[in-house]
Every structure is written in C-alpha cells, then in structure tokens.
C-alpha cells in the first residue's frame, strides 16, 4: 500500500476511535500536508425537558366536529396516544351489528433543537362517522384521514396547520393543527 494511503487510513482509524463529541482535525504527513476534518454525525443529546403535543382535527361538513388529543413526552422519546370508541352498524340481518372504531391515533417523537424550537416526527390517523341524512339510506358513512410528518419545525407553543384536505363530492373538509410546547 502507498505510504500516503496508509497514513491517511491510519488517520481516519485513529480519529474514529478517539473522536470527542465535536469535529476532530487530523493532519496526515504527506507532501503537501493534508488536513482531514471528521464530523461525528451524532444527533444532539436529549435535554431533560418534556414536550406537550396537542393535535386538533377539525371536520367541516353538514355536521362539523372537532377531535383533540394531547400528550406529554420527554425530549427525544416516542409517545403514542389513542382515543376513540366503537360505533354499532346494522348488518343486513335483523338484530346483528358490526362495530367500527372511530377516533384519533397519534404517534409522535419530539426533539428540542439548540435554537429552542421543536422538531416533531408525527403519524396521525383518524376516523369518524356521519349519520345518514337520507331516510332511504339509513346506514352511516365513515371518513378517515392520515398524516405522516417525518420532521416539521415548531416554535414552542405556536400552532401549525400541518394538513388540509377536502372532498368536494361529499362536501367534507378536514384540517389538522398541531402545537408542540416545551414544558418548563
């Protein structure tokens, strides 16, 4: 192996073993000298603070409704929240029902950034039931929505509308608003 490559490889190996949490500079003997800067690539360590995550789903249509879910977790730690109920739906047979789950499901992981803002990874799923307005069709209809955010930045305590969808055919619209608040 070429002496320059051997020295370069040794420089990388030594830097990787002895690297502190910051970038490390290594000078490799060569002609001319080569300076290598190796970044650690580690995410920042979690702080010792909690973050409250508030999710609000507003459904607009013939009968507007609002669904909310709030939860608290530590910086860098995942949290899951589930809220809902089961609705009986008549089947074709007399006296028999199927049950449909309607509610809000949230999975979130906050990360407090050095700037004091919050980066949030969030998965949201929700479903709802609409009672029939037509006597000829007594069965309810069901709606649902999903939002998957791999990283969105929040100012602590300030709500952000993260999703809006509408269905012109059914005349329904939903809006998802999220707030991430660093708790003191």
C-alpha angles and dihedrals in degrees: 000000000000111000091234092053091046091051091045091050091047090050091053093046093048092047092050093052098044100032116136122211090278132065114286127213119213124185114210118203107246139126102285099018116252122216117206122195114199118196118209097221092204118140116244115275114259117261123232093253135109126229125209114213117200119190122189123185113192116196118198124193139090089330112025118210139176126216120193136184127179129185140166127222137161123264109281095009124116121238133189128200127187126184126166150098139232119253120206114232120191116240124210091268120082114258096007124118137185117209123225122197115229124181147081128299121189131181114182141168118190125199121194108220125215087252090063092250124119126240111203133196108198139176117190130182125174138170134189141184128231118201114228116261091194118080092206090061106040095171116106123236125229130219131191142177139191132201125186117186118182094190132346125169121232134188104229111268096004117118120231125197101228101174140020124178134168136189110208092189093060096029093234131132134181133197126194118206123184131190124190114194125186107224118220 
